[in-house]
């Protein structure tokens, strides 16, 4: 054990200030742009959805109080790829299915792994209308007793 610690400390001294000796691949970045679609799925009015979004709160549900956070960040990148981050780790990802018109765009979040549907509240009832206001993303439930999530751009 002592030799491993000495080795790690020695490697640290070889690092330059701006460099890191060990770089871990970002699994979300590694998902190719054309994983699900070959062309853009959003209209120009909704391209601002592509960003990293910090979860702020949820509202609604049967009791009206929303739910406690089960993730910290929602990542969305071209072409319709989403990821859920918890504790700085990508824990789920998948594709976005868009329906509706320019006035009211509805999103469905489809997980890559079917078992993920039961792991996150966002995916349990994955149908949401999208509203983007400046640095705020609102994913609004289409009907009563369902949840609405609010995010801010990170």
Buried (B, 14 or more C-beta within 10 A) or exposed (E): EEEEEEEEEEEEEEEEEEEEEEEEEEEBEEBEEEBBBEEBBBEEEBEBBBBBBBBEEBBBBEEEEBBEEBBBBBBBBBBBBBBBBBEEEBBBBBBBBBEEEEEEBBBBBBBBEEEBBEBBBBBEBBBBBBBBEEEEBBBBBEEEEBBBBBBEEE
